Amino acid sequence: MKVLVINSGSSSLKYQLIDMETEGVIAKGLCERIGIEGSKLTHKAKGKELVKEQAMPTHNEAVALVLGALTDGEYGVISSMDEIDAVGHRVVASGETFKKTTLVTPEAMVALKEIEDMAPLHNPAAAIGVNACLAAMPDKPMAMVFDTGFHFTMPEHAYMYAIDYDHYEKYKIRRYGYHGTSHKFVSQEAAKYLGKKPEELKVITCHLGNGSSISAVNGGKCVDTSMGFTPLAGVPMGTRSGDIDFGAAEYVAKKEGWDIATTLTYLNKKCGMAGLSGVSSDFRDLIKAADEGNHRAQLALDVFNYNCKKYVGAYAAAMNGVDCIVFTAGVGENTSSVRQAICENMQYLGLEIDLEKNLEKNNGAIRDITGKNSKVKVLIIPTNEELVIARETVELL
Ligand code: ADP
């Protein structure tokens, strides 16, 4: 069985064709700059790379190019679209409308449109991607897999904000959490690696990338997560502030004469590591600048590490302990100094990492950096969100 996974961003479309017997990637690629000048497809298959610079005014042209590449005489991997058995689409926001992976139907697409406002940059792009695939492959079963899906097991006391309850009922204002496919994948991989059932473990998963979130997974179920109603909340990120007192944001807005939309753009795009350091949102640049003595770059890293550490402590408290901490995504998998800073002075949890193993280069495999006397396992696990989307699509069908 072959599943095509589609991840539509506002101006991009990433895809993977996955063989579900082996769970191996047959082909993958990216369409960039959709709707802007200079659009480009990069397609990788059979150890070769095809780059096509061609206008893609909308996601429809992008999907057509992707299907063309997949069936291409030289770079293709299937002889016709008939060989694709199903399509899994990543969708960011679900509201409370979709609490699990959902089959694409006309009714589901109407319901998706109704919650568009919850992720105005992401959900409309996903809907366009779904419709473009439906136009090209009307007979294929398709699923929508939500970033929020894994977090619906959170108890009410973890997902509710202390606001007027009427507004929860009226507008569904609550914590949803994001990066769910990643938290699910790495927590399950951790159990597998440790030779345990997910039900037997308390895991804290740290997905640290350009966007970052931390989750508490107790017995295989998410019980809390750091992102909130939107992906702006939680630990500081590349350009997002993370948790901030709303009063502080309102004060800046008043002084600068900003409306709400401008203030949100500021919190999403101009804050975080980039805003604090004035150097970059990229951890490689920050570490280089900090090593050269840049105080603000070091400060940004310190603020990030400290906030991650606080979430780990909070989630150990929420679960009455922790058996395993997992690091994943760009920063979690590659940045040893971040892992070290988060894990140091955690003797109260019985947690200790092996400093030498922590420094070893990323080899794309699971790495165990648990210290000799540590009661808590510490693992680095490469995430695979596309595989979760493909698995969920197959499970649904
Ligand atoms: P996104 O949230 O966009 O998926 P990633 O998970 O790719 O982000 O993480 C991007 C971050 O990972 C950047 O800040 C980058 O500096 C950091 N990083 C550190 N080392 C590496 C590396 N060797 N390769 C890729 N990213 C790295």
Boltz pocket constraint, residues with backbone or C-beta under 6 A from the ligand:
constraints:
  - pocket:
      binder: B
      contacts: [[A, 208], [A, 209], [A, 210], [A, 211], [A, 212], [A, 238], [A, 281], [A, 282], [A, 283], [A, 284], [A, 285], [A, 329], [A, 330], [A, 331], [A, 334], [A, 335]]
      max_distance: 6.0
